[in-house]
Amino acid sequence: MTADVWLPIPPDEIEGLPEGPAYRHWDGEEAYPADPADCAFYVVPYMKPPGVGVRPLPGMRSVQVVQTLSAGIDHVEPGLKHLSAGVRLCNARGVHEASTAELTLALILASLRGIPDFVRAQDRGEWLGGGFRPALADRTVLIVGYGSIGAAIEDRLVPFEVAPVVRVARSARATERGPVHPLTELPDLLPQADVVVLATPLTEATRSLVDATFLARMKDGALLVNVARGPVVDTKALLAELESGRLTAALDVTDPEPLPPGHPLWNAPGTVVSPHAGGPTSAFLPRAKRLLVDQLNRFVNREPLRNVILTTGA
């Protein structure tokens, strides 16, 4: 094989890449490393501004595989119309589960136990004692989007003695831990939950899924945690609930994103905002490299690829 492979990680930093392809390093810079028309396997740069990753797609007339380093593919979908039929789009399942699940637990615990209040009090040199705060123990947690990340979140919730975890996905299925409910049952499940975690992909079905009706079904005092995508939540509807004090929120993703200075979410009562920090941790690079080595060896040896989300023209 002599076709080009575009990598956002320098190829000499990835052990185990198969021989044959010409490896080109491109991480979103203005200049391309080679002619996009010669690229057969394209790994999309990670955590770049909108539009960067899809920019070379119109010229990639020979591409066979587009591999993201993110779990979501919504940032790549606008460029798929430029590709010929038969191109496989793969996501990074297996790369982000640990990091995103860790942050989810951190956001839940920080919100319930009032950690942001303690940090602000420390800045003032004030001992903020007194009063009871909610524990995670004995709380009912509803996970909306029970894929690999949702399952990893549950793995980390179990030692905290939550009771119980309720799982929701696009369609019903059984797991070793219990049933996964379909999205159609959400209206009946929401009033049971103390914590609602959003871990669903952004699709036409989930865009603005969390609207005023969804939020109204949540119990008083419940916590909404979003580690999915910002547009899954109707920001205006959420702000109304936060400003009333009825709900609290912990948001790793927002709409708009980045959240601009002066946006009311920054100062909404009971709200913790982190800057889309779920994936980029020390766990990312070794897992991303393992994924790329495995996928490229499969590609070169004409074996089935992992994590194929869709095939263009299918």
C-alpha positions, 0 to 999 in steps of 0.5 A: 500500500502506497496511499497516504495516511494523515495523522494528527499525532506525529507518526514517529511518536506512535509505535506499531504503525504498519509498514506500507502507507506514507504517513503525513502529520497534520493537526489542523494547520493552514497548510496541508502536508500533502495532496488531500487527493492521495489520502486513503485514511484520514484521522481527524484532528482532535479538539479543534475549532468548528470547521477545521477537521472537515476542511480537507474532506472535499479534496479527499477523493480517494479516502476510504476511512475517516477516523475521529479521535472523539466519541461524537461524530457531529463535528465531522458529519457536515463534511460527509456530503463531499465524500464518495460512497463507501467511505467508513466513518469510525469513532474513538470508542474505547478512548474517552470512557475512563476520562469522561466517567471520571469527570462525571463523578467529579462534577456530581460530587462537587455539585452535591457536596458544595465544593465550588462554595468551599473553594470560593470561601477559601479564597476569602479565608472563610471557614464555611462550616455548618449545615448538611449537604446532599450525599451521592449515596442512596441517590437515584441516578438516571443515565441518558445515553447508555453506550460505552461512556454511560456504562463506564459512568455506572461502573464508577457510580456503583462503589458510591452506593447509589440506589439505583442507576436507571439506564436509558438509550435509543432502544430497550435492551438487557445488560448484566446490570439490568434493563436499559429503557428506551427514550420513549419511557423518559417522561415516566423515569425523570421524576424518580431521579435525583441526578440526571446524567446526559451522555448521549450523542448529538443527533437530530433525535437528541438535539434539544432533547432536554427542553422545558418539558423534560426539565419540568418532569425532573424532581425539585432539587434534582441535578442535571449533569451534561457530559454529552454535547451542549445542544442536547440541552435547551439553554434558555429552558435550563436557565429558567429552572436554574434561576428559579432555584428548582434545579441545579446543573453541572455542565462540561458542555454548553450551547453556545460553546465556548461559553462567552464572557457575560453569558448568564450560565456563568452566574446561574445559581447552583451551576458548575461549568467546566470547559469541555474537559471530559476527554483531554486528560493524560489517559487520552494519548496512550489510548488514542495511539492504541486505537490508531495502531489497531485500526491501521493494522486492520486497514492495511491487512484488509480486516474489519475495522472497529467502531464503524458508525456509518458508511457513506452512501449506504 
